Amino acid sequence: MLSVNRRVFVFCLCATFVSAFPARAQQPRIRLATLAPKGTSIDRLLKTMGEQWSKAPEGGVSLVVYTDGTMGSEQQVVQRMRVGQLQAGLLTSDGLAMIEPSVKALQEIPLMYHSPAEEAYVRSHMVAGIEKRMEDRGFVMVSWSTVGFARFFSKQPALSPQDFLRMKVFVGADDNQEIQVLNSIGGHPVGLDWTNALTALQTGMVDSVSTLPVHALGAQFNTALSHMLDLKWVPITGGIVVTRKSWDALPASTRAAMKQAAQVAGAGMESTGLSEDSEAIAAMQKRGLQVHPVIPQMQREWDQFARDVLWPKVRGTILQADAFDEVQRLTTEYRNHSEVTQ
C-alpha cells in the first residue's frame, strides 16, 4: 500500500552484504546478504558486479553473496552493519530509511508519479542530499534502483478510490503509520506478516494487496486474486549501501571502480525489473487475471483522491513536510518542462 513491504522489493532486487575475511593477502572480502531467492536476475547481476569488484585496481575486493534472507531482516542487516559484522547491503527504501528517514520521500507518496521518467527525474535531484546525510551517519550509497511500480490486485474489481476503501487491504504488520493513515481515511487495513499474505488472501482475511506484478506471480497471489488495476501506486526503490568505515579503508581507485560496477548493476536491476513486470502480467493473464486499464477519467479521479485525501495525511506524518513538498515541486517541474518541449 502506501509503502510496499521490503520483501516485495527484495523479491525482485535481492539485498546483499559484504564481509572482511581476506581471500588472499591483498584482497579484502565483502559479504553481501539478501532476502531474495537464489538464481534471480538480481542475484546474477550482483555476482557480475562481484566479478568486477574483484578486478578493481590495487587488488580489488572479494564479494560473497548470501541469498534467501540467511542474514536476517533488513532491520537486522542495518544493525549488523552498525556494529561492524556486515559492511554493505542492497536495501529497499524501508531499510535505507532506518539509516536516513528522508529516503522515504522516494517511495512513500502514493500516486505522485504517472511514469518511470517522472520518478527518475525526482530521484536524480534528491539523492545528492540524501547521500550527504547518509554519509554524515556513517554510510555510503554506491547505487540506486527503482524496479517498477506496485499495482492493485483484488478479488473483485477495484476501479475507483471508493472500491479501494471498501476492501480489506493487506498491509505489512510493521507499517504502523500506513495502517493509521488508511484507518483515518475510512479504509480497512489488515496488518500481517508477508509470509502469511497468500493464506490471508485465500481465506478472505484480506481481499486486496498492492505489490509488484512479478512478486504477485512469484508469491502466487494470482491464484486467490482475479483482478489487477493497472495504476502506478508507488515506485519500489532501493540501493546498495556500504558502511563508511569499510569504504574509506579502500584505495580511491578501488572505490571508483566498485561504484561504477554497482551503478551498472543498478541500471540492470531497473531495466530487468520493468521487463519482468510486463512478462509477469502477461503470464498471469494467461491464467485468468483480468487487467483493468486506467482510462483518463479514472486517472483524474485517483489523482484527486490522492491530492485531497491521501497526501494531506502522508505529509508531515509518514514524510516530513519539506521532503514531501520537494518531491511535489520536482514532479511539477518535470511535467511543465515536458509540456514545453512537446
N, C-alpha and C positions, 0 to 999 in steps of 0.2 A: 504494500500500500504506500503510504507517504514515504516511508523508507523501506526499501526492499531488503529483507534479511540478508546478512552477509553470506549465507550459504548459497543464495541464488547467484550472486556474483562469482563466488568461488567455484560453483559448479561449472561455469564457463571459463573462468580465468585461471584458477589454480594459484593460490598464495604459497610462498616459499621462504626458506630460510637458509642461513649460511653459517658455517662453523669454522673454528680456528684450530684445527689439528693438522699440522703440516703433512702433506702427501709426500713432499720431499723437502730437502733442507731450505730451499729458497722460495717455496710456494705455499702461502697460507691456504687453508681450506675454509670455504664458506659453506655453511649448511643452510639449506633452503627447505622449508616445510610448507605443506598446503593441505587445505581441506578437500581439495578436488580429487577425483579418481585418477589413478594412473592410466596413461595411454591416451589422455585427451589431447586436443590440438595445442592447448596451452602448456601442457606437460612437455610436449615435443618442442615448443618454442623456447621454453626455459632451458631445456637440455642443449639446444642450439646456442642459446646465449652463454651457457656454461662453457661450451667449446671455445667460444670467442674470448671469454674471460681467461681461460687457461693459456691463450696465446697472446695476452696483453703484454706490453713492454715491461721490462725489468722483472721477468719471472712470472707475471700474471698471478691468478689465484685458481684454486681448485674448487669447483662448485659441486655440491652433493644435493640432490633433490629428493625430498621426502614427501610422498603424496598421501592422499586418503585421510588427512587430519591426524596423522600419527603424532604431531607435535602439539595437539590441543586446539582449543578455540582461538579466535583472533585476540580475544582479551588475554588469554594465557600466553599467546605469542608475544604480545606487546610487553607483558610482564617479564617474560624471559629475556626480551631484548633489553629492558631497563636494567636488569641485574647482570647482564653480560653473558647469559647462557646461549643466546642467539645473537646474530649480528644483522640480520635483514629479514624482510618478509614482503611478499606480494599481498597487500591487504585491500579490502573493499573500503569504501568511504566510511562505513561504520567502524572498521578497525582503525583507520587513519584518524578518525575523529577522537579516538581515545588518546591520541598524541596531541592533536591540534583541532579543537572543535570547529573552527571555521571551514574545515573540509566539507562539512555538511552542506554548505552552500552549493556545492557542485551536484548534489543529488537529491536534496530533501524538499524541493519545491515542485509539487505535482503540477503538470500541465503547463509548465513555464515554456517549454520548447516545442516547436512544431516540426523540427528537423534535426538530424545529427549536425548539420552545419551550424545551426544556432548554438547548440551546446558546445561545439568545438570552439567557436568564437569566444564565448563567455569563459570557458575553461582556460583558453590561451592567455586571456587578460588577467585572470585571477590567480593563477598558480604561482607567479613570482612572489606575491605577498604571502601566500600560504607556505611556500617553501622557506621563505626567510623566517617566519615564525616557528616552523618545524626545526630549522637549524638552531634557533635560539633554545629550543627544548631538547637538543641533542640528537636530532635525526636528519638524514639527508634523503630527499626524494631523487631517484635516478630515472624514473619513467612514470608516465600516466597512461591510463587506458580507459575508454568507455566502450563496453562491449555490446551495447544495444539498449533498447527501451523496454521496460516492463509493460505488459498488456493485461487486460482484464479477462479472466477465464471464469465462467459461471455455469451453473446447472441450467438456468433459464436465461433467455436473452436479457442483457442489461445494457440498454442503449442510451439511457438518459441518467443524469445525476439522481433523479428520484428513484429509478430502478436500483441504482447502486446503494442508496441509503437504506432501502428496504431489506437488503440482503445481509446474511451473516457472513462477514468478511474475515478471512484468515489474516491474522497479524502475528508477527513474531512475539513470543512470550516476553522478551525483554524490551520491546518497543513501547515503553510506558507512555512516552509523550504522544506517540501516534495514537495509542488507544484513547488517551484523554481528548485529543483533538477530534477524533471520529465520534466519540460519545457526545462531545459538546455541540456537534452539528446535526445530531439526530441519527447517526449511523449505528451499526450493530457489530462492532469489532469483537473478535474472539481471539484472545491471546493464547497461543500454543507453541510448542517447540516444533521446528520444521521437520523433525524426524517423525512427527505424528500427523503431518499435513494430509497425506493420502488417506489414512484411516478416517480422519475427521471429515474429509470430503465424501468418502464412501458411506459413512454412517449418517450424514446430514447434520453433523455438529456445526459445520460451516458449509456454505454453498457458493462461495466465490473466493478467488485469490488473484493477486496481482504479481506477476513474475515474468521472467524472460521466456519466450516460446521454447527455446532449447532446453531450459530447465523443466518446463511443463511436460515436454515429451520424455525427457530422461527420467523424471520422477513419476511418470505415468498418470499425471493429473488428468490427462485427456480421457482416461478410462472412466472417470467419475464426472467430468465436466464436458458439456456438449457445445458450448458457445465461447467465442472469443471476440471481444470488441477491439478492433484494430486502432486503438487510441494510444498515443505515446504518453504514458503516465509519468514515469520518472526515468532518467537515464541511470544505468548501472555503471558506476565509476570506481576506480581504484588505482593502485600503482605499486611500484617496488620501492621500498624504503630501507635504508641502511643506517645503523647507528653511526653517529658522527665520530665516535671514538675509533671504531674499526675502519671507517672510511678515511679519516685523516691519517691513519697509520700507514696507508698505502702511498707509493710514489705518485706524483701528479700525473705522469704519463700513463700509469696503470689505471688510475681513476678515469681519465679521459676516454680510454678505450672501453672500459667497462660501462661507462654511461652511454656511450654510443651504441654498444651492443644491446643494452637494456632498452633504449629508445626504439631500436629496430624491433625488438621483441614486443614492445608495447604496441607499435603500429601493426604488427602482425596479429596481435590479440584483437585489435579493433576490427580489422578487415575480416578476420576469421569469424568473429562474433556476429557481424552483420550477415554474412553469408550463411552461417549455421542457423541463425534465427529464421531466415527465409526457407531454408530446407526443412526445418522443424515444423513450420506452419504447414508446408505442403504435405509433409508426412502425416500430420495429424488430420488434415482434411481428407486424405485417403482413408482414414479410419473413422470418419464420420463427424469430425469437428466442423461446426458452422462458423465461418468467419464473417463478421459484420463490418463492412467498411464504414468509415466516418465521413458522411457527406458534409458539405459546408454548413448547413443549418445545424447539424448535430455538433460540429466543432465549435460553432459560436455559442451554443447552449452550454457546453462543457467549459469553454473559456470564461463565460460569465459566472458560472458556478465557482470556478477557481478564484476569480477576482473578488467576488462578493462574499463568498462563504469560506473557502479553504484558506486563501492566503492571509486574511486578517488573523486567523488562528495560528498559522505557521510562523508569521513574522513576530519576532520578539519572544517566542517560546521555543520551538524546535530550532529556529535560527535567530541569531542576533539581528536586530533591525537593520543595522548598517550593512551587513552582509547580504541580507535579502534585497535591500534597495539597490546595491551594486549589481547583483545578478539581473534584476529587472531593468536597470538602466542600460546595461550592456546588451541585453536581448533586444530592447527597443532600438538601440543604436544600430545593431546589425540589420534589423528589419528596415529601418529607414534608409540605410546605405544600400541595401539590396533593391529597394524600390527605385532609388535614384539611378542605379546602374542598369536597370532592366529596360 
